[in-house]
Amino acid sequence: MDAATPDLRHQPHEDIQALVTGTLCVALGVVLFGRTGLITGGTAGIAFLVHYATGWNFGLVFFAINLPFYGLAWQRMGRAFTLKTFASVALLATTANLLPQWLTLGTVNPVFASIAGGLLMGTGMLILFRHRASLGGFNVLVLYLQERFGWRAGLVQMALDCSIVACAFALTDWWHIALSVLGAVVLNQTLAINHRQGRYVTI
């Protein structure tokens, strides 16, 4: 690297801070959704569906569902991305389980939970994306599709997420479905606006 060119690559301590911050933001959004019976998209949405249907631990289900995606991540996105993604998934699974012990919520308005939860999760995922990490599952797939074909990550993620939310009709009512869709749109518009190829570059 030329001496006059600054090194803009993220340093290890910056990556660690980003992984902790990003997963904490997402975990807060997950808690808001869980508190009000909403569904999000991606593997977290699948974990919510399993949790609501069976009562199984959300964090453990989320961690297990992501295991098959690490092969694609390793092959297509590289070792560093895969290891940081594995760490992010483990952090989110742990934090989502512990937050209810650290934070006591009273009455939460479902509309507020939908919007604020979507913004928190979108912001957290954006932080992870900027540091070459993700929350596994569909995050790996949409980042690969963006890098390989130029498809905008937020729009692809939104299509997948809305499909997951639609499956929740078997478990909840139309009002919670509508708010879940709103949350998915808020989340993915946050990504679409702030993680656009050509406008923002991942370091």
Z-matrix of the N, CA and C atoms (Angstrom, degrees):
N
C 1 1.463
C 2 1.529 1 109.64
N 3 1.335 2 116.69 1 135.85
C 4 1.462 3 121.67 2 -179.80
C 5 1.524 4 109.86 3 -61.46
N 6 1.350 5 115.21 4 141.58
C 7 1.464 6 120.10 5 -177.66
C 8 1.522 7 111.89 6 -61.76
N 9 1.341 8 116.72 7 -27.79
C 10 1.461 9 120.10 8 -178.34
C 11 1.525 10 112.46 9 -83.18
N 12 1.338 11 116.74 10 -10.48
C 13 1.454 12 120.75 11 -178.32
C 14 1.520 13 110.35 12 -95.75
N 15 1.320 14 118.30 13 118.96
C 16 1.463 15 120.02 14 -179.34
C 17 1.524 16 111.35 15 -67.45
N 18 1.315 17 116.00 16 145.42
C 19 1.456 18 121.89 17 177.23
C 20 1.530 19 108.75 18 -84.39
N 21 1.332 20 116.36 19 107.24
C 22 1.456 21 121.61 20 -175.53
C 23 1.527 22 112.67 21 -94.92
N 24 1.325 23 116.65 22 2.76
C 25 1.463 24 118.56 23 -179.92
C 26 1.520 25 110.39 24 -66.82
N 27 1.335 26 115.53 25 144.79
C 28 1.452 27 119.85 26 178.33
C 29 1.529 28 110.30 27 -69.39
N 30 1.309 29 115.16 28 136.81
C 31 1.456 30 121.43 29 177.32
C 32 1.528 31 109.51 30 -85.69
N 33 1.344 32 117.49 31 159.90
C 34 1.477 33 119.70 32 -177.25
C 35 1.525 34 113.99 33 -53.82
N 36 1.336 35 117.52 34 -42.03
C 37 1.462 36 118.75 35 -179.19
C 38 1.529 37 111.44 36 -67.21
N 39 1.332 38 117.32 37 -29.20
C 40 1.460 39 120.59 38 176.80
C 41 1.524 40 110.44 39 -71.40
N 42 1.339 41 116.87 40 -38.93
C 43 1.459 42 120.58 41 177.05
C 44 1.525 43 111.21 42 -63.62
N 45 1.320 44 116.89 43 -42.28
C 46 1.462 45 120.84 44 179.98
C 47 1.530 46 110.35 45 -61.96
N 48 1.340 47 115.33 46 -46.30
C 49 1.469 48 119.59 47 178.95
C 50 1.524 49 110.20 48 -60.44
N 51 1.318 50 117.82 49 -40.97
C 52 1.458 51 121.89 50 -178.57
C 53 1.530 52 111.15 51 -67.26
N 54 1.321 53 117.24 52 -41.62
C 55 1.455 54 120.05 53 179.89
C 56 1.531 55 111.23 54 -63.66
N 57 1.324 56 116.45 55 -41.50
C 58 1.463 57 120.00 56 179.13
C 59 1.532 58 110.31 57 -67.07
N 60 1.340 59 116.40 58 -46.34
C 61 1.460 60 120.61 59 -178.78
C 62 1.525 61 111.57 60 -64.69
N 63 1.324 62 115.97 61 -46.85
C 64 1.461 63 120.18 62 -178.56
C 65 1.511 64 112.90 63 -62.17
N 66 1.336 65 117.22 64 -46.12
C 67 1.464 66 119.72 65 -179.06
C 68 1.529 67 111.50 66 -68.73
N 69 1.343 68 117.52 67 -31.75
C 70 1.457 69 119.98 68 177.42
C 71 1.530 70 110.27 69 -66.32
N 72 1.340 71 117.25 70 -42.96
C 73 1.470 72 120.49 71 177.45
C 74 1.528 73 110.50 72 -59.85
N 75 1.327 74 116.29 73 -45.69
C 76 1.462 75 119.73 74 -179.52
C 77 1.521 76 110.26 75 -64.92
N 78 1.334 77 117.40 76 -41.69
C 79 1.466 78 120.96 77 -179.73
C 80 1.523 79 111.47 78 -61.37
N 81 1.335 80 117.72 79 -39.26
C 82 1.460 81 120.71 80 176.84
C 83 1.522 82 110.80 81 -62.69
N 84 1.328 83 116.38 82 -41.57
C 85 1.462 84 119.67 83 176.47
C 86 1.521 85 111.82 84 -64.20
N 87 1.326 86 116.39 85 -40.55
C 88 1.467 87 121.05 86 178.15
C 89 1.525 88 110.71 87 -61.30
N 90 1.338 89 116.93 88 -42.23
C 91 1.462 90 120.60 89 179.30
C 92 1.529 91 110.87 90 -63.62
N 93 1.340 92 117.89 91 -41.52
C 94 1.465 93 120.63 92 177.54
C 95 1.526 94 111.06 93 -62.19
N 96 1.322 95 116.15 94 -42.64
C 97 1.462 96 119.53 95 178.90
C 98 1.525 97 110.47 96 -65.29
N 99 1.322 98 116.74 97 -46.33
C 100 1.450 99 120.34 98 -178.95
C 101 1.515 100 112.33 99 -63.75
N 102 1.323 101 116.94 100 -35.85
C 103 1.469 102 121.70 101 -179.03
C 104 1.523 103 111.86 102 -65.61
N 105 1.335 104 116.77 103 -28.23
C 106 1.462 105 120.96 104 -176.40
C 107 1.527 106 112.96 105 -110.95
N 108 1.327 107 117.03 106 8.62
C 109 1.460 108 120.36 107 175.87
C 110 1.510 109 114.62 108 72.78
N 111 1.338 110 117.69 109 27.37
C 112 1.461 111 121.22 110 179.81
C 113 1.525 112 110.44 111 -92.71
N 114 1.318 113 115.23 112 165.79
C 115 1.456 114 122.88 113 -179.28
C 116 1.521 115 108.38 114 -121.24
N 117 1.310 116 116.44 115 137.33
C 118 1.461 117 119.52 116 172.30
C 119 1.525 118 108.43 117 -107.21
N 120 1.318 119 117.16 118 -175.55
C 121 1.451 120 120.09 119 -177.90
C 122 1.519 121 112.30 120 -98.36
N 123 1.321 122 115.75 121 -169.45
C 124 1.455 123 122.04 122 176.44
C 125 1.516 124 113.47 123 64.02
N 126 1.323 125 115.16 124 -161.39
C 127 1.460 126 119.52 125 -179.93
C 128 1.531 127 111.25 126 -67.41
N 129 1.331 128 117.20 127 -27.22
C 130 1.465 129 119.52 128 174.62
C 131 1.526 130 109.95 129 -64.94
N 132 1.335 131 116.83 130 -38.87
C 133 1.453 132 120.33 131 177.22
C 134 1.516 133 112.10 132 -64.64
N 135 1.341 134 116.15 133 -41.05
C 136 1.464 135 119.61 134 176.58
C 137 1.527 136 109.85 135 -62.99
N 138 1.333 137 116.35 136 -40.68
C 139 1.467 138 120.08 137 178.46
C 140 1.528 139 110.76 138 -63.71
N 141 1.339 140 117.18 139 -38.41
C 142 1.467 141 120.55 140 175.88
C 143 1.527 142 110.69 141 -61.35
N 144 1.336 143 116.90 142 -45.54
C 145 1.460 144 120.65 143 -179.17
C 146 1.528 145 110.73 144 -59.69
N 147 1.327 146 116.50 145 -44.74
C 148 1.461 147 120.66 146 179.59
C 149 1.525 148 110.15 147 -65.40
N 150 1.337 149 115.84 148 -41.66
C 151 1.470 150 120.72 149 179.76
C 152 1.528 151 111.32 150 -62.13
N 153 1.339 152 116.99 151 -47.31
C 154 1.463 153 120.42 152 -179.29
C 155 1.524 154 111.46 153 -65.38
N 156 1.343 155 116.72 154 -36.42
C 157 1.463 156 120.35 155 -175.67
C 158 1.523 157 112.86 156 -78.34
N 159 1.333 158 116.61 157 -32.29
C 160 1.471 159 119.75 158 -172.26
C 161 1.521 160 114.27 159 -119.33
N 162 1.343 161 117.18 160 -19.64
C 163 1.457 162 120.05 161 -175.23
C 164 1.512 163 113.49 162 83.11
N 165 1.330 164 117.10 163 3.19
C 166 1.468 165 120.44 164 178.70
C 167 1.521 166 110.16 165 -63.99
N 168 1.328 167 116.32 166 154.11
C 169 1.452 168 123.31 167 -178.28
C 170 1.528 169 111.10 168 -60.98
N 171 1.348 170 116.01 169 124.02
C 172 1.464 171 120.32 170 -177.13
C 173 1.525 172 111.93 171 -58.80
N 174 1.339 173 117.17 172 -48.69
C 175 1.455 174 120.36 173 -175.77
C 176 1.511 175 113.16 174 -60.39
N 177 1.327 176 117.43 175 -42.92
C 178 1.458 177 121.05 176 -179.67
C 179 1.524 178 111.40 177 -67.66
N 180 1.338 179 116.23 178 -40.78
C 181 1.464 180 119.85 179 178.29
C 182 1.526 181 110.29 180 -64.29
N 183 1.324 182 116.83 181 -44.08
C 184 1.462 183 121.40 182 179.49
C 185 1.527 184 110.84 183 -59.98
N 186 1.331 185 116.51 184 -44.83
C 187 1.463 186 120.69 185 179.94
C 188 1.523 187 110.69 186 -61.98
N 189 1.328 188 117.29 187 -44.05
C 190 1.462 189 121.31 188 -176.75
C 191 1.526 190 111.79 189 -67.52
N 192 1.334 191 117.35 190 -40.54
C 193 1.464 192 120.77 191 -177.79
C 194 1.526 193 111.04 192 -62.36
N 195 1.327 194 117.22 193 -31.62
C 196 1.460 195 120.57 194 -176.54
C 197 1.528 196 113.95 195 -78.65
N 198 1.317 197 117.64 196 -14.66
C 199 1.466 198 119.88 197 -174.94
C 200 1.535 199 113.85 198 -55.81
N 201 1.337 200 120.18 199 -42.83
C 202 1.476 201 118.93 200 -177.84
C 203 1.525 202 114.58 201 -65.49
N 204 1.340 203 117.93 202 -18.17
C 205 1.463 204 120.24 203 -174.73
C 206 1.528 205 113.35 204 -84.13
N 207 1.314 206 118.02 205 -11.74
C 208 1.459 207 119.62 206 -176.38
C 209 1.525 208 112.49 207 -69.15
N 210 1.339 209 116.80 208 -26.72
C 211 1.464 210 119.35 209 176.66
C 212 1.518 211 111.24 210 -63.01
N 213 1.355 212 116.53 211 -46.47
C 214 1.469 213 120.76 212 177.40
C 215 1.517 214 110.58 213 -62.63
N 216 1.323 215 115.94 214 -42.20
C 217 1.460 216 119.45 215 -179.92
C 218 1.526 217 111.03 216 -60.87
N 219 1.330 218 116.98 217 -44.76
C 220 1.470 219 120.93 218 -178.68
C 221 1.526 220 110.71 219 -64.79
N 222 1.329 221 116.19 220 -43.19
C 223 1.461 222 121.07 221 -176.43
C 224 1.522 223 112.27 222 -71.18
N 225 1.337 224 116.09 223 -42.29
C 226 1.461 225 119.75 224 -171.73
C 227 1.517 226 114.46 225 -98.51
N 228 1.325 227 117.76 226 -30.25
C 229 1.459 228 120.72 227 -172.31
C 230 1.527 229 113.55 228 -111.63
N 231 1.340 230 117.35 229 -11.27
C 232 1.465 231 118.98 230 175.52
C 233 1.521 232 114.06 231 99.47
N 234 1.332 233 113.64 232 165.81
C 235 1.458 234 120.17 233 -175.99
C 236 1.514 235 112.79 234 -65.93
N 237 1.343 236 117.39 235 -45.75
C 238 1.461 237 120.34 236 -176.32
C 239 1.525 238 110.79 237 -61.41
N 240 1.342 239 116.52 238 -44.88
C 241 1.462 240 120.79 239 179.00
C 242 1.533 241 110.45 240 -60.46
N 243 1.329 242 116.44 241 -44.20
C 244 1.460 243 120.71 242 -177.13
C 245 1.522 244 111.33 243 -64.78
N 246 1.325 245 117.37 244 -43.99
C 247 1.461 246 120.47 245 -178.78
C 248 1.530 247 111.07 246 -66.18
N 249 1.339 248 116.35 247 -41.02
C 250 1.466 249 118.96 248 178.51
C 251 1.532 250 111.10 249 -68.22
N 252 1.326 251 116.87 250 -34.93
C 253 1.459 252 120.25 251 177.02
C 254 1.524 253 110.72 252 -67.09
N 255 1.328 254 117.15 253 -43.48
C 256 1.465 255 120.78 254 177.60
C 257 1.528 256 110.15 255 -59.10
N 258 1.337 257 116.32 256 -43.10
C 259 1.469 258 120.33 257 178.97
C 260 1.527 259 110.60 258 -64.18
N 261 1.333 260 117.51 259 -40.39
C 262 1.466 261 121.25 260 -179.91
C 263 1.518 262 111.63 261 -64.84
N 264 1.324 263 116.75 262 -43.61
C 265 1.467 264 120.87 263 178.98
C 266 1.525 265 110.11 264 -62.78
N 267 1.340 266 116.88 265 -44.03
C 268 1.467 267 120.65 266 179.40
C 269 1.526 268 110.87 267 -63.65
N 270 1.342 269 116.70 268 -40.84
C 271 1.462 270 120.52 269 178.73
C 272 1.526 271 111.23 270 -64.59
N 273 1.341 272 116.53 271 -42.88
C 274 1.459 273 119.30 272 -179.38
C 275 1.525 274 110.95 273 -66.07
N 276 1.328 275 116.77 274 -43.84
C 277 1.465 276 120.36 275 179.91
C 278 1.524 277 110.34 276 -59.51
N 279 1.328 278 116.61 277 -41.48
C 280 1.468 279 120.84 278 -179.51
C 281 1.523 280 111.33 279 -71.03
N 282 1.344 281 116.37 280 -47.34
C 283 1.464 282 120.88 281 -176.33
C 284 1.523 283 111.62 282 -65.71
N 285 1.326 284 117.65 283 -40.06
C 286 1.463 285 120.91 284 179.65
C 287 1.525 286 111.14 285 -62.12
N 288 1.336 287 116.75 286 -32.54
C 289 1.461 288 120.34 287 177.68
C 290 1.525 289 112.21 288 -76.46
N 291 1.339 290 117.12 289 -33.26
C 292 1.458 291 120.71 290 -174.72
C 293 1.525 292 113.49 291 -87.58
N 294 1.334 293 117.79 292 -27.39
C 295 1.466 294 120.39 293 -175.66
C 296 1.531 295 113.64 294 -56.00
N 297 1.335 296 119.47 295 -41.49
C 298 1.473 297 118.13 296 178.51
C 299 1.529 298 113.18 297 -60.36
N 300 1.351 299 117.76 298 -22.49
C 301 1.456 300 120.73 299 176.09
C 302 1.531 301 111.37 300 -82.10
N 303 1.326 302 116.29 301 -25.96
C 304 1.465 303 121.33 302 -177.92
C 305 1.528 304 112.49 303 -93.44
N 306 1.330 305 116.63 304 -23.64
C 307 1.464 306 121.29 305 -172.02
C 308 1.518 307 109.12 306 -133.64
N 309 1.332 308 116.40 307 119.36
C 310 1.457 309 121.33 308 179.03
C 311 1.522 310 109.46 309 -101.31
N 312 1.330 311 115.93 310 121.72
C 313 1.462 312 121.07 311 -179.59
C 314 1.521 313 109.85 312 -106.27
N 315 1.338 314 115.64 313 139.35
C 316 1.452 315 120.70 314 173.95
C 317 1.510 316 109.17 315 -88.06
N 318 1.324 317 115.66 316 -133.98
C 319 1.461 318 120.26 317 178.10
C 320 1.529 319 109.74 318 -74.97
N 321 1.323 320 116.56 319 128.57
C 322 1.464 321 121.95 320 179.76
C 323 1.515 322 108.46 321 -117.56
N 324 1.321 323 116.98 322 122.60
C 325 1.461 324 121.49 323 177.46
C 326 1.529 325 109.29 324 -66.70
N 327 1.342 326 118.71 325 125.29
C 328 1.471 327 120.51 326 -176.88
C 329 1.525 328 113.85 327 -60.38
N 330 1.340 329 117.74 328 -34.73
C 331 1.467 330 119.70 329 178.77
C 332 1.528 331 109.98 330 -66.02
N 333 1.343 332 116.15 331 -43.69
C 334 1.463 333 119.72 332 176.51
C 335 1.525 334 110.32 333 -62.29
N 336 1.340 335 117.07 334 -43.07
C 337 1.464 336 120.52 335 -179.67
C 338 1.523 337 110.90 336 -60.87
N 339 1.335 338 116.54 337 -39.36
C 340 1.459 339 120.68 338 180.00
C 341 1.524 340 111.40 339 -62.82
N 342 1.342 341 116.43 340 -48.29
C 343 1.469 342 120.49 341 -176.52
C 344 1.524 343 111.34 342 -74.22
N 345 1.341 344 116.64 343 -51.03
C 346 1.460 345 120.13 344 -178.22
C 347 1.526 346 111.16 345 -65.86
N 348 1.340 347 116.60 346 -40.48
C 349 1.460 348 119.57 347 178.23
C 350 1.515 349 111.76 348 -63.60
N 351 1.333 350 116.68 349 -42.15
C 352 1.463 351 120.19 350 177.35
C 353 1.519 352 112.44 351 -62.02
N 354 1.346 353 115.72 352 -42.79
C 355 1.470 354 119.68 353 178.65
C 356 1.529 355 111.52 354 -64.72
N 357 1.342 356 116.47 355 -42.70
C 358 1.462 357 120.06 356 -179.87
C 359 1.526 358 111.01 357 -63.78
N 360 1.320 359 117.08 358 -45.42
C 361 1.462 360 119.51 359 -179.42
C 362 1.523 361 111.60 360 -67.44
N 363 1.330 362 116.69 361 -40.98
C 364 1.462 363 119.38 362 177.78
C 365 1.514 364 112.50 363 -63.36
N 366 1.333 365 116.61 364 -41.53
C 367 1.467 366 120.70 365 178.40
C 368 1.520 367 110.90 366 -65.42
N 369 1.330 368 116.50 367 -42.77
C 370 1.460 369 119.81 368 178.88
C 371 1.518 370 112.17 369 -62.84
N 372 1.332 371 116.31 370 -43.25
C 373 1.463 372 119.66 371 178.48
C 374 1.520 373 111.30 372 -66.10
N 375 1.330 374 116.92 373 -36.46
C 376 1.460 375 120.67 374 177.22
C 377 1.518 376 110.85 375 -61.12
N 378 1.329 377 117.50 376 -43.69
C 379 1.469 378 121.42 377 177.83
C 380 1.523 379 110.01 378 -59.20
N 381 1.325 380 116.54 379 -44.51
C 382 1.466 381 120.10 380 -179.75
C 383 1.524 382 110.88 381 -64.93
N 384 1.329 383 117.09 382 -43.35
C 385 1.461 384 120.71 383 179.57
C 386 1.531 385 111.18 384 -58.85
N 387 1.336 386 116.47 385 -41.66
C 388 1.462 387 120.14 386 -178.40
C 389 1.530 388 111.89 387 -65.47
N 390 1.322 389 116.43 388 -19.70
C 391 1.468 390 120.26 389 179.59
C 392 1.522 391 111.50 390 -108.98
N 393 1.326 392 115.47 391 25.99
C 394 1.457 393 121.78 392 175.85
C 395 1.514 394 111.36 393 56.03
N 396 1.324 395 116.21 394 48.80
C 397 1.454 396 122.96 395 175.39
C 398 1.520 397 107.41 396 -141.15
N 399 1.327 398 115.82 397 171.65
C 400 1.461 399 120.29 398 177.75
C 401 1.517 400 108.00 399 -155.94
N 402 1.330 401 115.53 400 -174.07
C 403 1.457 402 120.47 401 175.20
C 404 1.520 403 110.59 402 -106.74
N 405 1.326 404 115.95 403 30.23
C 406 1.447 405 121.20 404 174.44
C 407 1.513 406 112.61 405 70.73
N 408 1.331 407 115.04 406 -168.04
C 409 1.449 408 120.79 407 175.04
C 410 1.509 409 114.19 408 51.73
N 411 1.340 410 115.92 409 -125.26
C 412 1.453 411 120.99 410 -177.07
C 413 1.519 412 112.06 411 -65.84
N 414 1.339 413 117.65 412 -27.27
C 415 1.467 414 119.69 413 176.44
C 416 1.522 415 110.30 414 -58.25
N 417 1.321 416 116.85 415 -43.91
C 418 1.467 417 121.37 416 178.05
C 419 1.520 418 109.65 417 -61.31
N 420 1.328 419 116.33 418 -45.73
C 421 1.456 420 121.05 419 -177.69
C 422 1.521 421 112.21 420 -63.21
N 423 1.343 422 117.93 421 -46.50
C 424 1.464 423 119.53 422 -176.54
C 425 1.529 424 111.69 423 -70.93
N 426 1.325 425 117.98 424 -33.99
C 427 1.461 426 119.49 425 176.54
C 428 1.527 427 110.97 426 -67.57
N 429 1.319 428 115.91 427 -38.70
C 430 1.462 429 119.49 428 176.45
C 431 1.523 430 110.49 429 -63.01
N 432 1.346 431 117.04 430 -44.84
C 433 1.458 432 120.64 431 -179.59
C 434 1.528 433 111.60 432 -64.74
N 435 1.336 434 117.10 433 -34.97
C 436 1.458 435 119.26 434 177.69
C 437 1.521 436 110.97 435 -68.17
N 438 1.332 437 117.53 436 -44.49
C 439 1.462 438 120.55 437 -178.79
C 440 1.526 439 111.36 438 -71.09
N 441 1.344 440 117.54 439 -34.35
C 442 1.461 441 120.93 440 -176.09
C 443 1.522 442 112.35 441 -83.06
N 444 1.350 443 117.43 442 -42.21
C 445 1.457 444 120.95 443 -173.19
C 446 1.515 445 114.26 444 -118.70
N 447 1.351 446 117.68 445 -6.16
C 448 1.451 447 120.26 446 -179.47
C 449 1.514 448 114.10 447 80.65
N 450 1.345 449 117.29 448 11.15
C 451 1.462 450 120.05 449 178.88
C 452 1.521 451 108.82 450 -72.09
N 453 1.331 452 117.44 451 134.48
C 454 1.461 453 121.30 452 -177.31
C 455 1.519 454 110.78 453 -67.23
N 456 1.337 455 114.53 454 123.90
C 457 1.461 456 121.06 455 -172.91
C 458 1.525 457 112.03 456 -57.34
N 459 1.336 458 117.15 457 -43.28
C 460 1.451 459 120.12 458 -176.56
C 461 1.516 460 113.18 459 -63.95
N 462 1.343 461 117.32 460 -39.81
C 463 1.456 462 120.32 461 -178.02
C 464 1.527 463 111.66 462 -71.62
N 465 1.334 464 116.42 463 -41.03
C 466 1.461 465 119.55 464 177.62
C 467 1.525 466 110.26 465 -64.55
N 468 1.338 467 115.88 466 -43.68
C 469 1.463 468 120.07 467 179.12
C 470 1.528 469 110.25 468 -61.44
N 471 1.332 470 117.31 469 -39.23
C 472 1.462 471 120.56 470 -178.95
C 473 1.526 472 110.78 471 -62.98
N 474 1.325 473 117.96 472 -41.72
C 475 1.460 474 120.89 473 179.28
C 476 1.525 475 111.03 474 -62.93
N 477 1.323 476 116.75 475 -43.23
C 478 1.463 477 120.81 476 178.86
C 479 1.525 478 110.95 477 -66.69
N 480 1.341 479 115.85 478 -42.71
C 481 1.460 480 120.38 479 -177.47
C 482 1.528 481 111.57 480 -64.02
N 483 1.319 482 116.92 481 -42.77
C 484 1.458 483 119.82 482 -179.28
C 485 1.532 484 110.86 483 -64.59
N 486 1.339 485 116.74 484 -31.11
C 487 1.461 486 120.06 485 176.45
C 488 1.527 487 110.48 486 -66.00
N 489 1.346 488 116.30 487 -41.10
C 490 1.464 489 120.19 488 178.05
C 491 1.526 490 110.35 489 -64.89
N 492 1.333 491 116.03 490 -44.83
C 493 1.463 492 119.89 491 -179.08
C 494 1.528 493 110.85 492 -60.64
N 495 1.332 494 117.53 493 -36.44
C 496 1.463 495 120.81 494 -179.89
C 497 1.524 496 111.73 495 -61.17
N 498 1.327 497 116.69 496 -29.90
C 499 1.470 498 120.39 497 179.12
C 500 1.527 499 111.67 498 -66.60
N 501 1.326 500 116.91 499 -18.34
C 502 1.463 501 120.44 500 -177.62
C 503 1.521 502 112.79 501 -72.88
N 504 1.345 503 118.53 502 -7.23
C 505 1.462 504 120.26 503 177.75
C 506 1.528 505 111.48 504 -58.09
N 507 1.332 506 115.91 505 -24.40
C 508 1.467 507 119.20 506 -179.75
C 509 1.523 508 112.10 507 -75.68
N 510 1.365 509 116.87 508 -13.22
C 511 1.458 510 119.74 509 -172.69
C 512 1.522 511 114.80 510 -120.19
N 513 1.330 512 117.79 511 -18.86
C 514 1.467 513 118.88 512 -173.93
C 515 1.523 514 110.41 513 -144.90
N 516 1.326 515 116.25 514 -178.69
C 517 1.465 516 120.71 515 -175.10
C 518 1.527 517 111.38 516 -93.36
N 519 1.341 518 114.06 517 171.47
C 520 1.463 519 119.69 518 -174.75
C 521 1.522 520 112.28 519 -63.42
N 522 1.352 521 119.00 520 -32.14
C 523 1.468 522 121.66 521 -178.14
C 524 1.519 523 110.46 522 -65.81
N 525 1.331 524 117.27 523 -44.70
C 526 1.461 525 120.03 524 177.70
C 527 1.535 526 111.47 525 -68.23
N 528 1.329 527 116.04 526 -32.22
C 529 1.468 528 119.54 527 175.77
C 530 1.525 529 110.12 528 -65.12
N 531 1.345 530 116.03 529 -45.32
C 532 1.464 531 120.39 530 -179.51
C 533 1.525 532 111.04 531 -61.33
N 534 1.337 533 116.74 532 -42.48
C 535 1.459 534 119.81 533 178.73
C 536 1.526 535 111.25 534 -69.02
N 537 1.320 536 117.00 535 -33.28
C 538 1.465 537 120.46 536 176.90
C 539 1.525 538 110.77 537 -66.01
N 540 1.337 539 115.79 538 -40.56
C 541 1.474 540 119.90 539 176.45
C 542 1.524 541 110.15 540 -63.46
N 543 1.345 542 116.34 541 -42.38
C 544 1.465 543 120.08 542 176.98
C 545 1.528 544 110.26 543 -58.41
N 546 1.326 545 117.00 544 -44.91
C 547 1.455 546 120.48 545 178.49
C 548 1.515 547 112.50 546 -61.29
N 549 1.346 548 116.29 547 -40.47
C 550 1.461 549 120.37 548 178.76
C 551 1.527 550 111.11 549 -64.95
N 552 1.327 551 116.59 550 -39.66
C 553 1.471 552 120.22 551 178.61
C 554 1.522 553 110.31 552 -65.60
N 555 1.340 554 117.08 553 -45.69
C 556 1.467 555 120.71 554 178.84
C 557 1.523 556 110.43 555 -59.43
N 558 1.327 557 116.50 556 -47.18
C 559 1.468 558 121.27 557 179.63
C 560 1.524 559 110.84 558 -56.81
N 561 1.316 560 116.51 559 -51.40
C 562 1.454 561 119.99 560 -171.97
C 563 1.519 562 113.23 561 -78.70
N 564 1.330 563 118.20 562 -25.40
C 565 1.461 564 118.99 563 171.56
C 566 1.528 565 110.38 564 -68.95
N 567 1.321 566 116.60 565 -32.99
C 568 1.465 567 119.83 566 174.19
C 569 1.521 568 110.17 567 -59.11
N 570 1.339 569 116.39 568 -42.60
C 571 1.463 570 120.43 569 178.13
C 572 1.525 571 111.57 570 -71.14
N 573 1.329 572 116.58 571 -44.21
C 574 1.465 573 120.30 572 -176.32
C 575 1.523 574 111.71 573 -61.89
N 576 1.331 575 116.70 574 -37.21
C 577 1.462 576 120.61 575 -178.09
C 578 1.525 577 111.38 576 -77.70
N 579 1.331 578 116.95 577 -36.64
C 580 1.464 579 120.50 578 -170.85
C 581 1.520 580 115.13 579 -106.24
N 582 1.335 581 117.85 580 -3.36
C 583 1.465 582 120.65 581 178.44
C 584 1.513 583 108.91 582 -131.63
N 585 1.314 584 115.67 583 60.65
C 586 1.455 585 121.41 584 -175.06
C 587 1.526 586 109.85 585 -104.62
N 588 1.351 587 115.05 586 124.88
C 589 1.455 588 119.85 587 -179.06
C 590 1.523 589 110.59 588 -61.43
N 591 1.342 590 115.74 589 133.25
C 592 1.453 591 121.24 590 -177.96
C 593 1.500 592 112.89 591 95.69
N 594 1.342 593 117.03 592 -29.14
C 595 1.454 594 121.02 593 176.85
C 596 1.529 595 110.12 594 -94.47
N 597 1.339 596 115.19 595 -44.79
C 598 1.463 597 120.56 596 179.16
C 599 1.522 598 108.20 597 -122.29
N 600 1.307 599 116.53 598 138.57
C 601 1.461 600 121.68 599 -176.75
C 602 1.509 601 108.90 600 -115.02
N 603 1.342 602 116.03 601 129.55
C 604 1.457 603 120.33 602 176.58
C 605 1.519 604 109.37 603 -76.30
N 606 1.319 605 117.18 604 128.62
C 607 1.464 606 121.94 605 -179.92
C 608 1.526 607 108.65 606 -87.47
